[in-house]
């Protein structure tokens, strides 16, 4: 991921960063083996993992108290026709003890190959299986048949991994993910509702009707304070007023770094896309207090000050070919099933806007065909409203992606939608108000089968079972220079 914001946000990591897998060698773990449910020690857990047909080791990395494996798992390209080819899907296993529950995590993008724990894993003190989403490199079939990238195929990837690992990890399972990963966990539950014992979906957008996005306009009209909104709007507008000198700076920047604009079509289109991401990007990744860093008087700011503010929040590298390429699978899905927001800019005169919010089609190479299927999100939304069971949705009050969210209907059972006050796209259970935090923690423990009698009788007593580990339990928002979940 590209440049990070200059300020630190003490919130949960939502999207795993991609790192290069090492050689297929196993390092000696620092953890001491524990006794699993099979009656044998977990010292042989790697042998048991590799005994699964289609499972192979990329690397083992040590971490005290755990064993951490980076693995490949052979998956069908098409789960409806398994005989028509396979690909290698990268997963990781953070192994603690087969006697503990397991959390199944995906960020909906690449998988991190660095040991880490997601919040539910810390809460239940369990194992964690993490999956790289299909078609994100290196988990991409070659050649790539993009028609096989859809939410059912991805859910079927998870189902098959679960089936392979359940005999080893026989206790309760909780699925989780943030943003696109929260969407992924929800879709998995919709298609395979008998697999998981609970779902914790963080900041998961729910774009039911792709052409109706007024909720986003209402959000931006009221988020934060008027003072902050006015400052952000002024900088965004000024960047378009000064389009000519700043595009010259952009052209020099692109030439210096070897950036090209074939996919989006032109430097001018890329420039406007970056600028129009500015306000959204601020609220997605920043806190209200960070508004102090925004130029107070955009009209009197220098070109460099406007450029730096937009680049820090939106990232001028993103809408280049080089910036877009890693996210082709996301934009393909946004343009075929997930939907994408379109918002208006009442503070910017029409003469300064040439393209407006551009559709996902503009960010995918033209060689890849795309057809939007509006029924996909309507189906999931209806299922959640009427059938959600053991599901928790957590949103941030100031996160634009929460403007269109999942909601529960009369058919939902033991399911919840909570909002963390003042938080952004990094909202988590720890950021909820006290009573909701306790209830959410208690329900996660209960779904995982590890709630004590005390917690069952009094949810306010619920606490994470594992102590916070500053290295393992990262809480910073992982920043990406793009408007995407």
ABEGO torsion letter per residue (X at the ends): XBBBBABBBBBBBABBBBBBBBBBBBBBBABBBBBBAAGBBAAAAAAAAAABBGBBBABBBBBBGBBBBBBBBBBBABAABAAAEBBBBBBBBBBABAABBBBBBBAGBBBBABBBBBAAAAAAGBBBBBBBBBGBOABBBOBBBAAABBAAAAAAAAAAAAAAAAAABABBBBBBEBEAAAAAAAAAAAABAAABABBBBBGBBBBABAABAAAAAAAAAABEBAAAAAAAAAAAAAAAAAAAAAAAAAAAAAAAAGBBAAAAGBAAAAAAAAAAAAAAAAAAABBAAAAAABBABAAABBAAAAAAAAAAAAEAAAABAAAAAAAAAAAAAAAAAAEBBBBBBAABBAAABAAEBBBAAAABBAABBBBBBAAAAAAAAAAAAAABBGBBBBBBAABAAAABBBBBBAABBGBBBBBBBGBBAABBAAABBAAAAAAAAAAAAAAAGABBAAAAABAAABBBABBBBAAABBABBBBBBBBBX
